[in-house]
Amino acid sequence: MKTARLISVTLLALVALTACGDDPEDANSVPSSWIRQQYTGSGVGYVDNSDSTSKVAKEIDDHTAARDRIDDDGKIFLRYRDDIVAVTPLKNGSRIEIDDYRTGYYRWQSNIRSVWPDPDSNAFRGGGPGSGK
């Protein structure tokens, strides 16, 4: 009887832990190591000396799917769990910049507008471990 009770308690604990785990959509971290390997480092971020912003953003999104995307006047913003990747045009190619969500939001606020939640509002749910739960 004790063994059956112990097994039941253990199974219930496992179910509870699984239910509290991260949502699969929250698991999308920015592919920063892949970006470092794929593109040339520059003083500010990384550059692709030949590809358009749309092609670079597609490459990044194809590697690790972004939560959301904003296209604004040639600039493309990819939203990941805790970060924003900005792909902006250069005379030849594109620049890729990675910011944590709060920094990126305020830096690119004029492009992001009210599409993504303000990190200081109640609508924002951060992506760190256990946040918002």
Backbone hydrogen bonds, N-H to C=O, Kabsch-Sander energy under -0.5 kcal/mol:
donor,donor_aa,acceptor,acceptor_aa,energy
5,R,1,M,-2.1
6,L,2,K,-2.7
7,I,3,T,-2.5
8,S,4,A,-2.3
9,V,5,R,-2.7
10,T,6,L,-2.3
11,L,7,I,-2.6
12,L,8,S,-2.5
13,A,9,V,-2.3
14,L,10,T,-2.2
15,V,11,L,-2.4
16,A,12,L,-2.4
17,L,13,A,-2.4
18,T,14,L,-2.3
19,A,15,V,-2.3
20,C,16,A,-1.4
21,G,18,T,-1.1
26,D,23,D,-1.7
27,A,24,P,-1.1
28,N,25,E,-0.8
29,S,27,A,-1.6
32,S,30,V,-2.1
35,I,31,P,-2.5
36,R,32,S,-2.4
37,Q,33,S,-1.7
38,Q,34,W,-2.3
39,Y,35,I,-2.4
40,T,47,V,-2.0
42,S,45,G,-2.7
46,Y,96,I,-2.7
47,V,40,T,-2.9
48,D,94,S,-2.6
56,V,52,S,-2.4
57,A,53,T,-2.8
58,K,54,S,-1.8
59,E,55,K,-2.2
60,I,56,V,-2.4
61,D,57,A,-2.8
62,D,58,K,-2.8
63,H,59,E,-1.7
64,T,60,I,-2.5
67,R,79,R,-3.1
68,D,79,R,-1.0
70,I,77,F,-2.3
72,D,70,I,-0.5
72,D,75,K,-3.3
75,K,72,D,-1.9
76,I,87,V,-2.6
77,F,70,I,-2.8
78,L,85,V,-2.8
79,R,68,D,-2.6
80,Y,78,L,-0.6
80,Y,83,D,-2.9
81,R,28,N,-2.3
84,I,99,D,-2.9
85,V,78,L,-2.6
86,A,84,I,-0.6
86,A,97,E,-2.9
87,V,76,I,-3.2
87,V,85,V,-0.5
88,T,86,A,-0.6
88,T,95,R,-2.3
90,L,93,G,-2.5
94,S,48,D,-2.7
95,R,88,T,-3.1
96,I,46,Y,-3.4
97,E,86,A,-2.6
99,D,84,I,-2.5
101,Y,82,D,-2.8
104,G,100,D,-3.1
105,Y,101,Y,-2.9
106,Y,102,R,-2.1
107,R,103,T,-2.4
108,W,104,G,-2.6
111,N,108,W,-1.8
112,I,108,W,-2.4
113,R,109,Q,-2.8
115,V,112,I,-2.1
121,S,118,D,-2.1
124,F,121,S,-0.9
126,G,124,F,-0.6
131,S,128,G,-2.0
133,K,130,G,-1.2
